[in-house]
């Protein structure tokens, strides 16, 4: 029998008005507050109701879900977007009324409106297992679809409704398997090898073998794509099914496959889906099959073999249901728009000469069709809007906005076409200033190619999964954040270009005066113009020299984070307002790196940025520290190996081995290569094997310069973040050399520390560590004391 439950409803109160600057408290952001913030889940559904009156979205709460493995909870809740407890939410775009779907003790996520606007489908683990729930607008109650356990992993793996508002397409648990059994297909915390199940008198052995591969013209050839994937890809393992809400029936279209993207054709006669098959040998290039299931014949067939995609979601149905268009993306792809016929599987490459790559590096953006299916639109790597004719393959710039980089095209949630308020004469885009710090929404005249700004402001807008538009009201819903505010939902009325805030997730923050950020500029040692986002303490006075913490991540443009709350403030462990409100400045520099030159380029780009902060009067040259997370940990080690200017360093999630030779040879539990593709052609950026470029692997291995380190190092690490071999090696190496190093491992934590007690503990230790090694005098509140424009030294 289906379970029914009531809903928590919150109405806005008179106290929801913003606090004036004069009323704000200038004091350290309390750690209890910093770890009790809610954020918008940027990868889940973001869906306006058909009448435009409600937006369905997912809130990442300040609570956490207990983890035992790295991918799913025991109840089947996925951890692709972290282990914060998710809350499926409906927010009224006019009144601000909030309806929370699911019990307050359960996880719920990915709410999607039915086409008739009468119900919302969402996932929830209420009752102890992840299920599909349907909320009825008429009754304000929800019931679970009986007998089905859902199995999405990423937030974008949402349900798709048919036009009858009764049938839904979604991923469910493989037939005959329990949650525990399906979780058991994934590597455990210790990443142990999987031995086969055998009888007592049979041998149990894990066997690996390799065949000889002759070189061609002196070069090892790239192997043909694998058909068996590495073990962690079992997180995608599921059955794809159509669930009928009317009669509660289940039709399994594909069993025990690895579907990622799935959608009904516009004519609703077919279902297309992508299936993860494996990875090309020695590359981080996933390969997929594109499948089409015919509802009349109840048969699936392959319509596209081995397309190069990253997440496998970079594709869309054509309006006439005859084609699938996708952007070839990933390490081995060239970023062309490809069109596959679902009639005869013919593939058309629209990557004509003169067209840019449309692979924006995230593997999340699909090309969009116009309403009649004659043209495709996409944003190129040149940050211009392009239109490409389907038949001829000819393309032209549809719009270029002077001084701006176009980032995304506005479309309806899960729609394959661009959105327009005037029958295709106008399209809408999100763009960001090239040299400034503002984001904006622009209307583009399709015929003229001219752009008109509708809204431009000092904020950072979400894209890809954070945009929706309403045909009924002519409004665009989007997610925006700035340096003072975490992400909230906003609405733009395209008739009058007026924007207003719809959600208020973190009103507690309004009580506190936070740091403010600005852009500073400099030139790298190799002559390139660089920028950085500099977060300064509340009430900063010109000429005041603050202790400076450099937040570094090689290959990133830190300046683009100038309007993002605390840089990474939606993750409490990385919220830089904790430091800014205690008297520190935080610099997030642009840090481009070239092939085979990661360590050298980091020094040549970041250190001139530190000098610029000093020369421009912001930073105290005697009180410098550096921090990094993940690849930022490698970046931090790379810097302190090459300079003694930093008095303290902190790294978290150090998942990259400091010896690149050892890192390159890491093996996954199933015997596949763990890092060869990463270092040859991925973020590791060596451009080949260690046998091709032994000098590069050595020159970019911090371990060989550990003896040069004089900077005290603090390491924070989640116990579930892989095998911990890299962070163990860093600690052992520095301890053996007699260096000052502290290693803190937190139980039941993954790549980013998330549990409140652990986050608070590590922030307290970081603050103590910085104050000690930067020789800072703090007041009773823990804020740096300044005298004569500089930080006062300890007695």
Secondary structure, DSSP 8 states (H G I E B T S, - for coil): ---EE--EEE---GGGS---GGGSB-S---HHHHTS--EE-TTS--EE-TTSSEEEEEEEEEEE---SSSSB-TT--B-TT-SEEEEEEEEETTT--EEEES-TTS-EEEEEE-TTSSEEEEEE-TTSS-EEEEEETTTTEEEE-TT--B---STT---EE-TTSSEEEEEE--TT--HHHHHTTS--TT---------TTS-------------BTTB-------SS--GGGGGG-EEEEEEETTTTEEEEEEEEE-EEEEEE-TTSSEEEEEEEEEE-TTS--EEEEEEEEETTTTEEEEEEEEEE-SSS--EEE-TTSSEEEEE--STT----EEEEETTT--EEE---TT------SSS----EE-TTSSEEEEE-TTS-EEEEETTT--EEEEE--TTEEEEEE-B-TT-SBB--SSTTSEEEEEEEESSSS-EEEEEEETTT--EEEEEEESSEE--SSSEEEETTTTEEEEEEEETTEEEEEEEEETTTTEEEE---S-GGGGGB---EEEEEEEE-TTS-EEEEEEEE-TT--TT-BEEEEEE--TT-BGGGGTTSTTBTTTSGGGBTHHHHTTT-EEEEEB----TT-HHHHHHHHHHHHHHHHHHTT-EEEEEEEEEEETHHHHHHHHHHTT-S--SEEEEE---S-SSHHHHHT-B-TTSSBSSHHHHHHSTT--SS-TTT-HHHHHHT-GGGGGGG--SEEEEEEETTSTT-HHHHHHHHHHHHTT--EEEEEETT--SS--SHHHHHHHHHHHHHHHHHHTT--B-TTS-B-EETTEE----
